[in-house]
Amino acid sequence: MPDLFLVIARRWRLMLLLTLASTLAALIASLLSPKLYLGTTTALPVNTMVNDKARIFNQNIETLYSEIGTADELDKIEGTAKLDTVFLAVAAAQHLATHYNLDRAANDALEKAALRLRKNSDISRTGYGELKVKVWDKDNEMAATLANALMQTINAIHERLQTENNRTVLQKLQEAYTQKLNEVSNIENEGLAFKTAPEIQTLNPQAVRDSLLKNTKRLTGATVQLDENRKELQDYLRLINEYELAVKTNPKVLLVVEQARPSPWYDRPKTAMNALLAFLASLLFSFLLAVYVESRKEPA
């Protein structure tokens, strides 16, 4: 193993040349690289305990639970944010095929634009339980627009899912209400048929008593069932009204804390950092190379 100070004394010119050349190359590459601006938007999740129809009809819900959700609420939202659907929707809405100078006549122009958007973006949660969307672009205004569009699209997808679920439940409730209404109508028709029976209409006391004795059990059961069905109809109406209101007042899934704004300074490439890393790496490499060369010169 050669003496390190001796190696530096002998090979300092080689080390200096390699270090300066590598650092200069990294600096030139960074300066010539396209400048990318960063657009960042941040949002907090809404608490699922208050993000349903119960929030509308129960004031205690908002008292007991905060509007802001925990970091665990972001699990499903992060999963949605990774879907191609999000990037395809934004790429189509913002005409990114044209913005990225892609051939719009190609069948896969939209897919390529969405793929580039995915490559130039980052969607993740922060240590403070926030969802942060970052987008890099050559145009600072477009970077901010795309970041906001991604956040809005993610929120819109979950809003649509909530609305579709409420509409499905509402449709089932309306069908059940109609069925129950028909049952009530049938029971009422049976009662009307009994009242208009010939033996009742003749006003013959004996015939009336015989008919009542014969149908007492059936009439009693029908009366009880009719009361139960009418009560169920009231419950169905209450639920239908709740879900109709829930569909009309669909709450958000994300609360935007900060909208993305056009940045006056580019974020990539980080010229100073790249030059510093290149300097340190080339310095280490040149030193190891000098040690290797000197060790090869030592007699066996």
C-alpha positions as CSV (number, residue, x, y, z in Angstrom):
1,M,0.0,0.0,0.0
2,P,1.7,3.2,-1.1
3,D,1.8,6.3,1.1
4,L,-1.3,8.4,0.5
5,F,0.5,11.7,0.8
6,L,3.1,10.5,-1.6
7,V,0.4,9.5,-4.0
8,I,-1.2,12.9,-3.9
9,A,2.2,14.6,-4.3
10,R,3.0,12.6,-7.4
11,R,-0.4,12.4,-9.0
12,W,-2.0,15.7,-8.1
13,R,-2.0,16.9,-11.7
14,L,-3.9,13.8,-12.8
15,M,-6.4,14.1,-10.0
16,L,-6.9,17.8,-10.7
17,L,-7.4,17.3,-14.4
18,L,-9.9,14.5,-14.0
19,T,-11.8,16.4,-11.3
20,L,-12.0,19.6,-13.2
21,A,-12.9,17.9,-16.4
22,S,-15.7,15.9,-14.8
23,T,-17.1,18.9,-12.9
24,L,-17.0,21.1,-16.0
25,A,-18.8,18.4,-18.1
26,A,-21.5,18.0,-15.4
27,L,-21.9,21.8,-15.2
28,I,-22.2,22.2,-19.0
29,A,-24.7,19.3,-19.2
30,S,-26.8,20.9,-16.5
31,L,-26.7,24.3,-18.2
32,L,-27.7,22.9,-21.6
33,S,-30.4,20.6,-20.2
34,P,-34.1,21.8,-20.6
35,K,-35.2,23.9,-17.7
36,L,-38.2,22.3,-15.9
37,Y,-40.4,24.3,-13.6
38,L,-42.2,22.8,-10.7
39,G,-45.9,23.1,-9.9
40,T,-47.0,21.8,-6.5
41,T,-50.5,21.5,-4.9
42,T,-51.3,20.1,-1.5
43,A,-54.6,18.8,0.0
44,L,-55.8,17.2,3.1
45,P,-58.2,14.2,3.2
46,V,-61.8,14.6,4.5
47,N,-62.8,12.4,7.4
48,T,-64.9,9.6,6.2
49,M,-66.9,9.7,9.4
50,V,-68.4,13.0,8.3
51,N,-68.2,12.4,4.6
52,D,-71.6,10.6,4.2
53,K,-75.3,11.3,4.4
54,A,-75.3,11.1,8.2
55,R,-73.4,14.4,8.3
56,I,-76.5,16.1,6.8
57,F,-79.0,14.7,9.3
58,N,-77.0,14.3,12.5
59,Q,-75.4,17.5,13.9
60,N,-73.6,15.4,16.5
61,I,-71.4,13.9,13.7
62,E,-69.7,17.2,13.0
63,T,-69.4,17.9,16.8
64,L,-67.7,14.5,17.6
65,Y,-65.5,14.2,14.5
66,S,-63.2,16.6,12.8
67,E,-63.7,17.5,9.1
68,I,-60.0,16.7,8.5
69,G,-59.2,13.0,8.1
70,T,-56.1,11.1,9.2
71,A,-53.2,9.9,7.0
72,D,-54.9,6.5,6.7
73,E,-57.7,8.2,4.7
74,L,-55.1,8.7,1.9
75,D,-54.6,5.0,1.2
76,K,-57.4,4.6,-1.3
77,I,-56.7,8.0,-2.7
78,E,-53.1,7.2,-3.4
79,G,-54.2,4.0,-5.1
80,T,-56.5,6.0,-7.4
81,A,-53.7,8.5,-8.1
82,K,-51.6,5.7,-9.6
83,L,-54.2,4.7,-12.2
84,D,-53.8,5.5,-15.9
85,T,-57.3,6.9,-15.9
86,V,-56.2,10.0,-14.0
87,F,-53.3,10.8,-16.3
88,L,-55.3,10.0,-19.5
89,A,-58.1,12.3,-18.3
90,V,-55.7,15.2,-17.6
91,A,-53.8,14.6,-20.9
92,A,-57.0,14.8,-22.9
93,A,-58.4,17.8,-21.1
94,Q,-55.1,19.8,-21.3
95,H,-54.3,18.8,-24.9
96,L,-50.9,17.5,-23.8
97,A,-50.3,15.7,-27.1
98,T,-50.0,19.2,-28.7
99,H,-48.1,20.6,-25.8
100,Y,-45.5,17.8,-25.9
101,N,-45.2,18.2,-29.7
102,L,-46.4,14.7,-30.3
103,D,-47.9,13.4,-33.6
104,R,-51.6,13.9,-32.9
105,A,-52.5,11.7,-36.0
106,A,-51.0,8.7,-34.2
107,N,-53.4,6.4,-32.5
108,D,-51.3,6.3,-29.3
109,A,-50.7,10.1,-29.0
110,L,-52.9,10.4,-26.0
111,E,-51.3,7.4,-24.3
112,K,-47.8,8.8,-24.9
113,A,-48.8,12.2,-23.5
114,A,-50.2,10.5,-20.4
115,L,-47.0,8.5,-20.0
116,R,-44.9,11.6,-20.2
117,L,-47.1,13.3,-17.7
118,R,-46.7,10.4,-15.3
119,K,-43.0,10.5,-15.8
120,N,-42.8,14.2,-15.0
121,S,-45.1,14.1,-12.0
122,D,-45.0,12.7,-8.4
123,I,-48.0,12.0,-6.3
124,S,-47.3,11.1,-2.7
125,R,-48.2,11.8,0.9
126,T,-46.1,13.9,3.2
127,G,-45.1,13.2,6.7
128,Y,-47.9,15.5,7.9
129,G,-50.7,13.4,6.4
130,E,-51.1,15.6,3.3
131,L,-51.4,14.6,-0.4
132,K,-48.9,16.4,-2.5
133,V,-49.0,16.6,-6.3
134,K,-45.9,17.7,-8.1
135,V,-45.5,18.3,-11.9
136,W,-42.5,19.4,-13.8
137,D,-42.8,21.1,-17.2
138,K,-40.9,23.5,-19.4
139,D,-43.7,26.0,-19.1
140,N,-44.1,27.3,-15.5
141,E,-47.8,28.1,-16.0
142,M,-48.5,24.7,-17.5
143,A,-46.7,23.0,-14.6
144,A,-49.1,24.7,-12.1
145,T,-52.1,24.0,-14.3
146,L,-51.3,20.3,-14.6
147,A,-50.7,19.9,-10.8
148,N,-54.1,21.5,-10.1
149,A,-55.8,19.4,-12.8
150,L,-54.4,16.1,-11.4
151,M,-55.6,17.0,-7.9
152,Q,-59.1,18.0,-9.2
153,T,-59.3,14.8,-11.3
154,I,-58.5,12.6,-8.3
155,N,-61.1,14.3,-6.2
156,A,-63.7,14.1,-9.0
157,I,-63.2,10.4,-9.4
158,H,-63.9,9.8,-5.7
159,E,-66.9,12.2,-5.8
160,R,-68.3,10.3,-8.7
161,L,-67.9,7.0,-6.9
162,Q,-69.7,8.3,-3.9
163,T,-72.5,9.7,-6.1
164,E,-72.9,6.5,-8.0
165,N,-73.1,4.5,-4.8
166,N,-75.7,6.8,-3.3
167,R,-77.7,6.7,-6.6
168,T,-77.6,2.9,-6.6
169,V,-78.9,2.7,-3.0
170,L,-81.5,5.3,-3.9
171,Q,-82.7,3.3,-6.8
172,K,-83.0,0.1,-4.7
173,L,-84.9,2.1,-2.0
174,Q,-87.3,3.4,-4.6
175,E,-87.9,0.0,-6.0
176,A,-88.5,-1.4,-2.5
177,Y,-90.9,1.5,-1.8
178,T,-92.9,0.8,-4.9
179,Q,-93.1,-2.9,-4.0
180,K,-94.2,-2.1,-0.5
181,L,-96.8,0.4,-1.8
182,N,-98.3,-2.3,-4.0
183,E,-98.5,-4.6,-1.0
184,V,-100.4,-2.0,1.0
185,S,-102.7,-1.4,-2.0
186,N,-103.5,-5.1,-2.2
187,I,-104.3,-5.3,1.5
188,E,-106.6,-2.2,1.2
189,N,-108.3,-3.7,-1.8
190,E,-109.0,-6.9,0.2
191,G,-110.5,-4.8,2.9
192,L,-112.6,-3.0,0.4
193,A,-113.7,-6.3,-1.1
194,F,-114.9,-7.5,2.3
195,K,-116.9,-4.3,2.9
196,T,-118.6,-4.6,-0.5
197,A,-119.3,-8.3,-0.1
198,P,-123.0,-9.3,-0.8
199,E,-123.6,-10.5,2.8
200,I,-122.4,-7.2,4.2
201,Q,-124.4,-5.1,1.7
202,T,-127.7,-6.9,2.6
203,L,-127.4,-5.6,6.1
204,N,-128.5,-9.0,7.4
205,P,-127.2,-9.1,11.0
206,Q,-126.8,-12.8,11.0
207,A,-125.0,-12.8,7.7
208,V,-122.7,-10.0,8.9
209,R,-121.9,-11.9,12.1
210,D,-121.2,-15.1,10.2
211,S,-118.9,-13.2,7.8
212,L,-117.1,-11.5,10.7
213,L,-116.6,-14.8,12.5
214,K,-115.4,-16.5,9.4
215,N,-112.9,-13.7,8.5
216,T,-111.9,-12.4,11.9
217,K,-108.5,-14.0,11.9
218,R,-107.7,-13.0,8.4
219,L,-108.9,-9.5,8.9
220,T,-106.9,-9.1,12.1
221,G,-103.7,-10.3,10.4
222,A,-104.3,-8.0,7.4
223,T,-104.8,-5.0,9.8
224,V,-101.6,-5.7,11.6
225,Q,-99.7,-6.2,8.3
226,L,-101.2,-3.0,6.9
227,D,-100.0,-1.0,9.9
228,E,-96.5,-2.5,9.6
229,N,-96.3,-1.8,5.9
230,R,-97.4,1.8,6.4
231,K,-94.7,2.2,9.0
232,E,-92.1,0.7,6.6
233,L,-93.4,3.1,3.9
234,Q,-92.6,6.0,6.2
235,D,-89.1,4.6,6.8
236,Y,-88.5,4.2,3.1
237,L,-89.7,7.7,2.4
238,R,-87.3,9.1,5.0
239,L,-84.3,7.1,3.6
240,I,-85.2,8.1,0.1
241,N,-85.3,11.8,1.0
242,E,-81.9,11.4,2.8
243,Y,-80.2,9.8,-0.2
244,E,-81.7,12.2,-2.6
245,L,-80.2,15.1,-0.6
246,A,-76.9,13.2,-0.3
247,V,-76.8,12.9,-4.1
248,K,-77.4,16.6,-4.5
249,T,-74.9,17.6,-1.8
250,N,-72.1,15.3,-2.6
251,P,-69.1,16.4,-0.3
252,K,-65.5,16.6,-1.4
253,V,-62.9,13.9,-0.7
254,L,-60.0,16.3,-0.6
255,L,-59.6,19.7,0.9
256,V,-57.1,21.7,-1.1
257,V,-54.7,23.5,1.2
258,E,-52.6,25.2,-1.4
259,Q,-53.2,25.6,-5.1
260,A,-50.2,25.3,-7.4
261,R,-48.9,28.6,-8.7
262,P,-46.4,29.4,-11.5
263,S,-42.9,29.4,-10.2
264,P,-40.5,32.1,-11.4
265,W,-37.5,29.8,-11.0
266,Y,-36.8,26.5,-12.6
267,D,-36.5,23.4,-10.3
268,R,-34.6,21.0,-12.6
269,P,-31.8,20.5,-13.3
270,K,-30.2,21.5,-10.0
271,T,-27.0,22.9,-11.5
272,A,-25.1,23.6,-8.3
273,M,-25.9,20.3,-6.7
274,N,-25.1,18.4,-9.9
275,A,-21.7,20.1,-10.2
276,L,-21.0,19.5,-6.5
277,L,-21.8,15.8,-6.7
278,A,-19.7,15.5,-9.9
279,F,-16.8,17.2,-8.2
280,L,-16.9,14.9,-5.2
281,A,-17.4,11.8,-7.2
282,S,-14.6,12.7,-9.7
283,L,-12.3,13.6,-6.8
284,L,-12.8,10.3,-5.2
285,F,-12.4,8.4,-8.5
286,S,-9.2,10.2,-9.4
287,F,-7.7,9.6,-6.0
288,L,-8.5,5.9,-6.2
289,L,-7.1,5.8,-9.7
290,A,-3.9,7.4,-8.5
291,V,-3.6,4.9,-5.7
292,Y,-4.1,2.1,-8.1
293,V,-1.5,3.4,-10.5
294,E,1.1,3.9,-7.8
295,S,0.4,0.4,-6.3
296,R,1.1,-1.1,-9.7
297,K,4.5,0.6,-9.8
298,E,5.6,-0.8,-6.5
299,P,8.0,-3.8,-6.7
300,A,6.4,-7.2,-5.9
